[in-house]
Amino acid sequence: MAQISREQIAPLHERLKITVSAADYTPGFEKALKNYAKSANIPGFRKGMVPIGVIKRMHGAAVFTEEVLHSIENELTKYVQTENISYLGQPLPEDENDPGTFNHNEPKDYSFSFEIGLKPEFSLPNFETLPTTLNVVEVTDEMIEEEINRMQQRLGNMTEPETITREEDVLNVRFEKCDAAGLVEEGAASKENSLLLKYFSEATRKELMGKKKDDTLVIQLSSAFEDKEREWIAEDLGLDKNKAEDMAEFYLLHLTKLGFVEKRALDEAFFKEAIPGKELNTEDEFKTEILNQINAYWKHQSQHLLEHEVYHILSENTKMDFPETFLKKWLLKSNENKQTEEDIEKEFPTFLNQLRWTLVSNEIATINSVQVSREEIMDSLRQQLMGYFGSMNMGGNYEWLDSYVERLMGDEKQVESAYQRVFSSKVLTVAASQVKPTEKKISAADFLALQEKHNH
């Protein structure tokens, strides 16, 4: 019968020593040899008729080592389950363990030692006393008008003016790399884009005013665009916005087409097209509906930000101790030495926060009976796919989606990833529902700045 000893190395860090005798592993060793003999193909012997002695001489050492290790692992698993030991990561075989000492011709006691890191005990905080804030965005008349204007533009009618006269004019352009004089070298890079006149800097807008289709203008990126637009134009052209030499590049701008969207009038036809399924007959009714939609959007965003705040509080401030020496060693070995000790040391605080959140979220889920159904996992995968393909023109045909999701349900990694997304979301929703946040009115711009800090 196996002998198991347990000793403390440090707080929450223990050593388990498993000693197995010949009686523990010999039955398995003999059975494995017999199974091997049944399937072995050895010249001079009929299949299934190879003597055990021959098998033992040829393969006994390897089979013996495998069975002893198998016996040790089984005893370790049974002990951990019987003693109800909650551990972190996986038990680590100590470096002193040496299977090379196993000798199938000399059955005796063999010992292996493992290090384990124990899960810490901790208490969840009183959620009602957590210092949380519900940031409520104040919806302004300007925001309502901006949204209505966007809808009027989106559903408007495209025209093709003769010349550029308005900041809302759409310019289809082709960028061709050139020198300061506008000379384009043969084979120079070119790129097409569609821009509003207002995206250009004030000086460049003045130069473009009055120009027609097929006209050209030499521009320099550093001065032709406002900061925000320059950033994505540079990215589209394959340039680095942070490199002065890239921003100093000259381009010949070809106007290949001009356009202007005539905004829709605020009438019943527009109301019905902009918000289908609603009986909106007047401008006031339409504006009220827009107000309700904007409020609903920001309410959802506020709740989401509150959940992120709760996540940070729980993952960073829930008091618990960890067997740090063990965890660092486990990380080093489980990554098969792809990370150095310096890498692990640098990333260790983030790892501890993630581990703390895992323990906290599991505890919240247990207390509140949080479960994730197969249908919820499928919905998560479906939403993820729609995020990938939603911007593509699929012609409204999504019959492929359900069959694709079914295939993904056979992929263990995809299912686990979707499970974790749904699980974390449900846990955060439960936790956030129990806090008593202080309500704070905030502008949309300030809210977006706060949101950026939680963008992970």
Secondary structure as GFF3:
##gff-version 3
##sequence-region A 1 456
A	DSSP	beta_strand	3	10	.	.	.	ID=ss1
A	DSSP	beta_strand	13	20	.	.	.	ID=ss2
A	DSSP	alpha_helix	22	39	.	.	.	ID=ss3
A	DSSP	alpha_helix	52	82	.	.	.	ID=ss4
A	DSSP	beta_strand	87	93	.	.	.	ID=ss5
A	DSSP	three_ten_helix	99	101	.	.	.	ID=ss6
A	DSSP	beta_strand	110	118	.	.	.	ID=ss7
A	DSSP	three_ten_helix	127	129	.	.	.	ID=ss8
A	DSSP	beta_strand	133	137	.	.	.	ID=ss9
A	DSSP	alpha_helix	141	154	.	.	.	ID=ss10
A	DSSP	beta_strand	157	159	.	.	.	ID=ss11
A	DSSP	beta_strand	170	178	.	.	.	ID=ss12
A	DSSP	beta_strand	190	196	.	.	.	ID=ss13
A	DSSP	three_ten_helix	197	199	.	.	.	ID=ss14
A	DSSP	alpha_helix	202	208	.	.	.	ID=ss15
A	DSSP	beta_strand	216	220	.	.	.	ID=ss16
A	DSSP	alpha_helix	221	224	.	.	.	ID=ss17
A	DSSP	alpha_helix	227	236	.	.	.	ID=ss18
A	DSSP	alpha_helix	244	247	.	.	.	ID=ss19
A	DSSP	beta_strand	250	262	.	.	.	ID=ss20
A	DSSP	alpha_helix	268	274	.	.	.	ID=ss21
A	DSSP	alpha_helix	283	317	.	.	.	ID=ss22
A	DSSP	alpha_helix	324	334	.	.	.	ID=ss23
A	DSSP	alpha_helix	341	368	.	.	.	ID=ss24
A	DSSP	alpha_helix	374	389	.	.	.	ID=ss25
A	DSSP	alpha_helix	399	408	.	.	.	ID=ss26
A	DSSP	alpha_helix	412	434	.	.	.	ID=ss27
A	DSSP	beta_strand	438	442	.	.	.	ID=ss28
A	DSSP	alpha_helix	444	453	.	.	.	ID=ss29
###
